[in-house]
Amino acid sequence: MDLGGITHKIKVAHFRLCHSRKPFVVAYHRESLEMVLDAHMRALTFFQGIPRKVIIDNPKTMVTAIGAGKSRQFNARFLSIMNHYLIEPWHYVPILKRKPGALRNGAPFKDWDLPRAIQRIRLRYLKRPGGDREFVELLLMVQRHDLDTVNTACELALALALALA
């Protein structure tokens, strides 16, 4: 970009809503985590709402490691802003396993639209020490299998617990 006769490289953050394809673009002088966070804040303001699903490219400022398949390790500060806006971050679950303190009282999961059986298991887990980490393990099972399969397993576990009570 030419500014006052001087050529500058710019970084562009581009957002597009999945359904309507409505775009939002904002330019910055350099790419940094602050730029990414600011761009997300501006996009959410522009769209006047929060999308349920966010598909993210893999810029180094947000993704610290790329694993097999869709597995990503996200920057903790970026994950924090996504949790603040309650965007369902299924692909963020692996970082919750490694980030101490991210799970206090199950905070990242409180407003997730999870099936009833999984929610009931979450409440049981959170009543005991280390239960939040056990719940993350359960959510990781969703990535390996699917939500319906894990929900069915939770329903069976709850039924068995009732039968044994």
C-alpha positions as CSV (number, residue, x, y, z in Angstrom):
1,M,0.0,0.0,0.0
2,D,1.3,3.5,-0.9
3,L,1.0,6.0,2.0
4,G,2.4,9.4,1.2
5,G,4.7,8.1,-1.4
6,I,6.1,5.3,0.8
7,T,5.3,1.7,0.2
8,H,4.0,-0.2,3.3
9,K,3.2,-3.9,3.7
10,I,-0.2,-4.3,5.4
11,K,-1.9,-7.3,7.0
12,V,-5.6,-7.8,6.4
13,A,-8.1,-9.6,8.6
14,H,-11.0,-11.0,6.6
15,F,-14.2,-12.3,8.0
16,R,-17.2,-13.8,6.2
17,L,-20.4,-15.1,7.7
18,C,-21.0,-18.7,6.8
19,H,-24.7,-18.4,5.8
20,S,-25.1,-14.9,4.3
21,R,-21.5,-14.7,3.1
22,K,-21.5,-11.1,4.3
23,P,-17.8,-9.9,4.4
24,F,-15.8,-7.7,6.8
25,V,-12.3,-6.6,6.1
26,V,-9.9,-4.5,8.2
27,A,-6.2,-3.6,7.5
28,Y,-3.3,-3.3,9.9
29,H,0.4,-2.3,9.7
30,R,1.6,-5.6,11.2
31,E,0.2,-9.0,12.3
32,S,0.2,-9.5,16.0
33,L,-2.1,-11.1,18.6
34,E,-3.4,-7.7,19.5
35,M,-4.3,-7.1,15.8
36,V,-6.2,-10.4,15.7
37,L,-8.1,-9.7,18.9
38,D,-8.9,-6.1,17.7
39,A,-10.1,-7.5,14.3
40,H,-12.4,-10.0,16.0
41,M,-13.8,-7.3,18.2
42,R,-14.4,-5.0,15.2
43,A,-16.0,-7.9,13.2
44,L,-18.4,-8.8,15.9
45,T,-19.4,-5.2,16.3
46,F,-19.8,-4.9,12.5
47,F,-21.9,-8.0,12.2
48,Q,-23.9,-6.9,15.3
49,G,-23.8,-10.3,16.8
50,I,-21.8,-13.4,17.5
51,P,-21.8,-16.3,15.1
52,R,-22.1,-19.8,16.6
53,K,-19.5,-21.2,14.4
54,V,-16.1,-19.7,13.6
55,I,-13.8,-21.3,11.0
56,I,-10.3,-20.1,11.5
57,D,-7.3,-20.1,9.2
58,N,-4.0,-21.0,10.9
59,P,-2.2,-17.7,11.4
60,K,0.7,-18.0,13.9
61,T,-0.8,-15.4,16.1
62,M,-3.8,-17.6,16.9
63,V,-2.6,-21.2,16.4
64,T,0.5,-22.2,18.2
65,A,0.6,-25.8,16.9
66,I,-1.2,-27.8,14.3
67,G,-1.8,-31.5,15.1
68,A,-3.3,-34.4,13.1
69,G,-6.6,-33.8,11.3
70,K,-8.4,-30.8,12.7
71,S,-6.5,-30.7,16.0
72,R,-5.2,-27.2,16.8
73,Q,-3.4,-25.7,19.8
74,F,-4.7,-22.2,20.1
75,N,-3.0,-19.2,21.8
76,A,-4.4,-18.9,25.3
77,R,-5.3,-15.2,24.9
78,F,-7.1,-15.9,21.7
79,L,-9.0,-18.8,23.3
80,S,-10.0,-16.5,26.2
81,I,-11.6,-13.9,23.9
82,M,-13.5,-16.7,22.1
83,N,-14.8,-18.0,25.4
84,H,-15.7,-14.5,26.5
85,Y,-18.1,-14.3,23.5
86,L,-19.3,-17.8,24.0
87,I,-18.4,-19.0,20.6
88,E,-18.6,-22.8,20.7
89,P,-14.9,-23.6,20.3
90,W,-15.0,-27.4,19.7
91,H,-11.6,-27.1,18.1
92,Y,-10.3,-25.3,21.2
93,V,-11.0,-28.3,23.6
94,P,-7.4,-29.7,23.3
95,I,-5.9,-26.5,24.7
96,L,-8.2,-26.7,27.7
97,K,-6.5,-30.0,28.6
98,R,-3.1,-28.2,28.8
99,K,-4.0,-24.8,30.1
100,P,-4.0,-24.6,33.9
101,G,-6.8,-22.5,35.3
102,A,-8.8,-22.3,32.1
103,L,-11.4,-24.7,33.6
104,R,-12.2,-23.0,36.9
105,N,-15.7,-24.3,37.9
106,G,-16.3,-25.5,34.3
107,A,-16.6,-21.9,33.1
108,P,-15.9,-22.6,29.4
109,F,-18.7,-25.1,29.2
110,K,-21.5,-23.3,31.2
111,D,-23.4,-21.9,28.2
112,W,-22.6,-24.5,25.6
113,D,-25.6,-26.0,23.9
114,L,-24.8,-29.5,24.9
115,P,-27.2,-32.5,24.9
116,R,-28.9,-33.0,28.3
117,A,-27.1,-36.2,29.2
118,I,-23.6,-34.6,28.6
119,Q,-24.7,-31.6,30.7
120,R,-25.8,-33.9,33.5
121,I,-22.4,-35.7,33.4
122,R,-20.7,-32.3,33.5
123,L,-22.5,-31.4,36.7
124,R,-21.5,-34.7,38.3
125,Y,-17.9,-34.3,37.3
126,L,-17.7,-30.7,38.6
127,K,-18.8,-31.9,42.1
128,R,-15.5,-33.7,42.6
129,P,-11.8,-32.6,42.5
130,G,-10.4,-32.8,39.0
131,G,-13.8,-33.2,37.5
132,D,-13.3,-30.3,35.1
133,R,-10.4,-32.1,33.5
134,E,-12.4,-35.3,33.3
135,F,-15.0,-33.4,31.4
136,V,-12.5,-32.2,28.9
137,E,-11.5,-35.8,28.3
138,L,-15.2,-36.5,27.6
139,L,-15.3,-33.6,25.1
140,L,-12.2,-34.9,23.4
141,M,-14.2,-38.1,22.8
142,V,-16.6,-36.1,20.7
143,Q,-13.7,-35.2,18.4
144,R,-12.7,-38.9,18.1
145,H,-16.3,-40.1,17.6
146,D,-19.2,-37.7,17.3
147,L,-21.6,-35.9,19.6
148,D,-24.5,-38.4,19.2
149,T,-22.3,-41.3,20.1
150,V,-20.9,-39.6,23.2
151,N,-24.3,-38.4,24.3
152,T,-25.6,-42.0,24.0
153,A,-22.7,-43.3,26.1
154,C,-23.6,-40.6,28.7
155,E,-27.3,-41.6,28.7
156,L,-26.2,-45.3,29.3
157,A,-23.8,-44.3,32.1
158,L,-26.6,-42.2,33.8
159,A,-29.0,-45.1,33.4
160,L,-26.5,-47.5,34.9
161,A,-25.8,-45.2,37.8
162,L,-29.5,-45.0,38.5
163,A,-29.8,-48.8,38.3
164,L,-27.0,-49.3,40.8
165,A,-28.2,-46.6,43.2
